[in-house]
Amino acid sequence: MLILLTGCAGFVGWKTAELLAEQGHQVIGIDNVNDYYDVDMKRWRLNQLTPLKKFRFYEIDLEDRAVIEALFEEHAFNAVINLAARAGVRSSMENPHIYIQTNALGNLNLLDAMRQKGVKKFVLASTSSLYAGQEMPFLESLPVNEPISPYAASKKAAEAMAYTYHHLYGIDVSIVRYFTVYGPAGRPDMAPLRFVRWIDEGTPITLFGDGSQSRDFTYVDDIAHGTIAALKKIGFEIINLGGGKNPISISRMIETFETLLNKKAVIDEKPFIKADMLHTWAEISKAKTLLDWEPQVSFEKGMRNLVDWYLAEKEWVSQIQL
């Protein structure tokens, strides 16, 4: 297929583009390469994709409706995977407007271009942040109408608009809700890469809370495979992509890194942030049934891969702004 993949310089986008090309699909990747986090990480990922014959990159802003429509005029896409988003719960509290512009309006620009050109398959990346306050493990059928951060609210808006375009125009929609993605070349604003570098350097870890909060960590390759599996014709479905086992505490993650690096962490504990979730835990039976998907990489193996990558790329990763 010819697939439009947005956010291809992002963490999940990079790995998804790589796997799509390996599977023989033609990939048009777009990204505005914004400076929400250090662009050197995004450039490194793009450099891994550039040699791929089936990948072509455009530096495009999803919020520019005219440019998006022109892209759809130029290419006859078979499907769209929208991974472009402003991420980060805490940052969304500081600048909520840009989250709505990218995550909601940018998403609408894609859907409307699809309507105009008759593109019928849409995969939207969403978030476990929508489940705040619900009972675990989180089921896709839970009512998620009380987002506790502008980030979560913007992703809820994107999900709602995707349903509207499914209902009105017959677009086949798979919404995949991600649970704490980690792995090599991960986002430098997220705990895994930050903690690895801080422990290695002897820099105090900034820890919001006491470390008992937990996450359903999911390895990036597993997430990418699940995202691609969601390209199947499905009608309209919301599907969790997560570890699916008991969530892992932040303290355990720190201990894992201490063991792998053979160094002791120095912890600077800060108050817990209200917009954060205490725990996440995915119910993934729907992904198994509909997509024949379940995670393959264990927490221990995934974290070892991250540390090995960091040590191999340490010369430039140690210069990345965290």
C-alpha positions as MATLAB code, in Angstrom:
seq = 'MLILLTGCAGFVGWKTAELLAEQGHQVIGIDNVNDYYDVDMKRWRLNQLTPLKKFRFYEIDLEDRAVIEALFEEHAFNAVINLAARAGVRSSMENPHIYIQTNALGNLNLLDAMRQKGVKKFVLASTSSLYAGQEMPFLESLPVNEPISPYAASKKAAEAMAYTYHHLYGIDVSIVRYFTVYGPAGRPDMAPLRFVRWIDEGTPITLFGDGSQSRDFTYVDDIAHGTIAALKKIGFEIINLGGGKNPISISRMIETFETLLNKKAVIDEKPFIKADMLHTWAEISKAKTLLDWEPQVSFEKGMRNLVDWYLAEKEWVSQIQL';
ca = [
       0.000    0.000    0.000;
       0.912    3.662   -0.231;
       0.633    4.939    3.327;
       0.780    8.459    4.722;
       2.505    8.314    8.096;
       2.468   11.491   10.162;
       4.949   12.108   12.969;
       7.607    9.954   11.294;
      10.462   11.674   13.167;
       8.803   10.786   16.446;
       9.610    7.776   18.574;
       6.775    5.480   17.482;
       6.609    7.049   14.011;
      10.243    6.235   13.254;
       9.878    2.574   14.191;
       6.515    2.258   12.406;
       7.965    3.744    9.202;
      10.885    1.332    9.379;
       8.641   -1.721    9.797;
       6.199   -0.602    7.081;
       9.058   -0.237    4.599;
      10.452   -3.640    5.605;
       7.028   -5.158    4.884;
       7.066   -3.708    1.362;
       4.752   -0.731    1.771;
       5.523    2.646    0.236;
       5.651    5.240    3.020;
       5.246    8.987    2.713;
       6.399   10.319    6.075;
       5.675   13.823    7.277;
       6.818   15.689   10.371;
       7.336   19.340   11.277;
      10.408   18.411   13.392;
       9.354   20.843   16.127;
      11.538   21.608   19.128;
       9.246   20.247   21.863;
      12.278   18.111   22.648;
      15.811   18.136   21.251;
      15.617   17.918   17.458;
      18.927   16.034   17.338;
      17.018   12.946   18.458;
      14.468   13.452   15.686;
      17.214   14.009   13.111;
      18.947   10.802   14.225;
      15.748    8.833   13.665;
      15.208   10.433   10.248;
      18.768    9.546    9.308;
      17.944    5.894    9.975;
      14.968    6.127    7.597;
      16.574    8.108    4.769;
      18.384    5.125    3.156;
      15.130    3.138    2.876;
      14.037    3.004   -0.774;
      10.355    2.791    0.136;
      10.405    5.848    2.409;
      10.054    9.489    1.372;
      10.079   12.396    3.802;
       8.346   15.781    3.708;
       8.896   18.396    6.404;
       5.277   19.475    6.730;
       3.148   20.955    9.505;
      -0.077   19.052   10.057;
      -1.826   22.275   11.037;
      -1.345   23.743    7.537;
      -4.569   22.694    5.849;
      -3.600   23.874    2.348;
      -0.312   21.945    2.418;
      -2.051   18.791    3.636;
      -4.652   19.044    0.870;
      -1.879   19.540   -1.700;
      -0.140   16.408   -0.422;
      -3.333   14.407   -0.966;
      -3.583   15.830   -4.494;
      -0.040   14.630   -5.219;
      -0.383   11.100   -3.792;
      -3.178    8.521   -3.984;
      -2.930    7.169   -0.463;
      -4.450    3.827    0.494;
      -4.358    4.590    4.215;
      -3.329    7.216    6.760;
      -1.618    6.540   10.089;
      -1.709    9.637   12.279;
       1.061    9.500   14.880;
       1.771   13.240   14.813;
       0.911   14.821   18.143;
       2.067   17.177   20.793;
       2.806   14.799   23.640;
       3.503   15.304   27.317;
       1.019   15.769   30.133;
       2.976   18.399   32.085;
       3.885   20.483   29.043;
       0.234   20.605   28.000;
      -0.564   22.449   31.214;
       1.849   25.203   30.182;
       0.715   25.594   26.567;
      -2.729   24.004   26.048;
      -3.492   25.922   22.854;
      -0.810   24.228   20.775;
      -2.078   20.817   21.896;
      -5.534   21.548   20.527;
      -4.063   22.977   17.325;
      -1.936   19.914   16.572;
      -3.826   17.036   18.165;
      -7.355   18.112   17.315;
      -7.180   20.564   14.388;
      -4.296   18.763   12.669;
      -6.220   15.509   12.996;
      -9.264   17.169   11.433;
      -7.175   18.390    8.487;
      -6.214   14.788    7.746;
      -9.736   13.440    8.074;
     -11.181   16.090    5.804;
      -8.502   15.553    3.162;
      -9.332   11.847    3.316;
     -13.009   12.644    2.826;
     -12.266   14.793   -0.196;
     -10.047   12.184   -1.884;
     -11.942    9.056   -0.873;
      -9.221    7.550    1.345;
     -11.009    5.004    3.504;
      -8.588    3.747    6.177;
      -7.443    5.792    9.177;
      -5.322    4.720   12.147;
      -5.122    7.214   15.010;
      -2.657    6.972   17.877;
      -4.290    7.866   21.177;
      -3.316    7.566   24.807;
      -3.805    5.691   28.058;
      -3.982    9.118   29.722;
      -7.708    9.104   28.930;
      -8.318    6.397   31.535;
      -7.502    8.582   34.538;
      -9.778    7.756   37.459;
     -11.080    4.490   35.975;
     -10.741    1.019   37.475;
      -7.842   -1.129   36.285;
      -7.117   -2.929   34.085;
      -8.395   -0.341   31.643;
     -11.035   -1.558   29.189;
     -11.737    0.249   25.918;
     -15.426    0.374   26.819;
     -14.838    2.535   29.898;
     -16.299    6.051   29.746;
     -13.368    8.415   29.331;
     -15.164   11.725   29.608;
     -13.131   13.345   32.386;
      -9.618   14.023   31.030;
      -7.323   15.466   33.689;
      -4.833   17.193   31.381;
      -5.099   19.341   28.230;
      -3.095   16.624   26.459;
      -5.682   13.962   27.273;
      -8.501   16.346   26.347;
      -6.935   17.034   22.953;
      -6.625   13.304   22.201;
     -10.230   12.753   23.269;
     -11.238   15.452   20.777;
      -9.282   13.659   18.040;
     -10.987   10.361   18.833;
     -14.421   11.984   18.760;
     -13.819   13.622   15.382;
     -12.556   10.335   13.946;
     -15.834    8.712   14.945;
     -17.782   11.546   13.319;
     -15.980   11.026   10.003;
     -16.541    7.278   10.267;
     -20.249    7.835   10.835;
     -20.758   10.475    8.163;
     -18.355    9.393    5.430;
     -17.659    5.700    5.993;
     -13.983    6.065    6.896;
     -12.715    2.868    8.530;
     -11.095    3.877   11.819;
      -8.757    2.085   14.199;
      -7.886    4.073   17.322;
      -4.924    2.579   19.166;
      -4.375    3.748   22.718;
      -0.708    3.494   23.660;
       0.587    2.660   27.125;
       3.996    4.144   28.130;
       6.167    3.375   25.133;
       9.897    2.900   25.774;
      12.993    1.591   24.020;
      16.070    2.720   22.068;
      15.941    6.304   20.750;
      13.045    7.076   23.074;
      11.803   10.544   23.866;
      14.249   12.531   26.015;
      11.356   14.133   27.908;
      10.267   10.722   29.244;
      11.632    8.952   32.295;
      13.378    5.884   30.778;
      16.056    7.682   28.745;
      16.392   10.477   31.288;
      16.897    8.063   34.161;
      19.464    5.986   32.265;
      21.561    9.038   31.509;
      21.206   10.595   34.943;
      22.190    7.372   36.696;
      25.137    6.886   34.351;
      26.333   10.466   34.886;
      25.665   10.537   38.634;
      23.138   13.328   38.174;
      20.244   13.325   40.671;
      17.030   11.870   39.227;
      14.092   14.255   39.423;
      11.285   11.996   40.639;
       7.748   13.377   40.916;
       6.209   11.314   43.710;
       7.655    8.509   45.813;
       8.275    6.021   42.991;
       5.311    3.800   43.849;
       3.357    5.080   40.839;
       3.391    2.491   38.056;
       3.088    2.166   34.300;
       2.178   -0.542   31.815;
       5.453   -0.243   29.904;
       5.287   -1.319   26.249;
       8.305   -1.778   23.981;
       8.416    0.428   20.892;
       8.707   -2.445   18.384;
       5.603   -4.055   19.869;
       3.707   -0.784   19.607;
       4.764   -0.350   15.965;
       3.673   -3.890   15.082;
       0.291   -3.282   16.729;
      -0.149    0.006   14.891;
       0.491   -1.664   11.544;
      -1.836   -4.540   12.417;
      -4.554   -1.912   12.991;
      -4.522   -1.127    9.253;
      -6.974   -4.000    8.740;
     -10.585   -3.189    7.861;
     -12.357   -2.988   11.170;
     -15.245   -0.476   11.003;
     -14.653    1.702   14.052;
     -12.749    0.303   17.001;
     -10.721    1.577   19.956;
      -7.931   -0.838   20.869;
      -5.456   -0.808   23.747;
      -1.815   -1.512   22.943;
      -0.052   -2.120   26.238;
       2.015   -4.568   28.227;
      -1.138   -6.190   29.568;
       0.489   -7.527   32.731;
       0.774   -6.091   36.217;
       2.079   -2.526   35.914;
       5.677   -1.861   36.896;
       6.580    0.767   39.479;
       8.923    3.635   38.748;
      11.077    2.418   41.637;
      11.493   -0.956   39.934;
      12.489    0.749   36.698;
      15.160    2.707   38.569;
      16.428   -0.471   40.234;
      16.603   -2.182   36.822;
      18.740    0.619   35.428;
      20.988    0.559   38.501;
      21.640   -3.141   37.883;
      22.231   -2.763   34.134;
      24.585    0.206   34.586;
      26.136   -1.094   37.808;
      25.647    2.354   39.333;
      23.501    3.744   42.129;
      20.840    6.372   41.471;
      20.745    9.665   43.362;
      17.093   10.633   43.763;
      15.686   14.156   44.111;
      12.069   13.594   45.108;
       9.507   16.225   44.107;
       5.768   16.473   44.871;
       3.457   14.368   42.702;
       1.818   16.343   39.867;
      -1.993   16.306   39.818;
      -2.209   15.977   36.029;
      -0.202   12.734   36.112;
      -1.793    9.315   36.557;
      -0.819    7.164   39.530;
      -1.089    3.880   37.631;
      -1.813    2.533   34.144;
      -2.682   -1.029   33.191;
      -4.065   -2.143   29.831;
      -6.608   -4.853   29.213;
      -5.380   -6.152   25.837;
      -7.752   -9.016   25.036;
      -9.381   -6.915   22.316;
      -6.033   -6.446   20.561;
      -5.454  -10.205   20.724;
      -8.891  -10.953   19.263;
      -9.106   -8.284   16.554;
      -5.458   -7.812   15.587;
      -3.841  -11.078   16.695;
      -1.468   -8.855   18.643;
       0.218   -9.102   22.001;
       3.564   -7.761   23.211;
       6.603   -9.937   22.541;
       9.380   -8.069   24.366;
       9.619   -8.398   28.141;
      10.278   -5.432   30.409;
      13.721   -6.764   31.303;
      14.727   -7.371   27.676;
      13.358   -4.018   26.525;
      15.135   -2.053   29.221;
      18.385   -3.886   28.472;
      17.989   -2.941   24.789;
      17.516    0.692   25.805;
      20.640    0.709   27.992;
      22.698   -1.072   25.328;
      21.610    1.499   22.732;
      22.417    4.370   25.085;
      25.899    3.050   25.764;
      26.553    2.505   22.038;
      25.328    6.014   21.139;
      26.536    7.717   24.302;
      28.887   10.182   22.567;
      26.004   12.162   21.055;
      23.132   11.095   23.338;
      25.011   12.547   26.305;
      24.670   15.955   24.589;
      20.903   15.715   24.081;
      18.939   18.269   26.084;
      16.718   16.498   28.625;
];
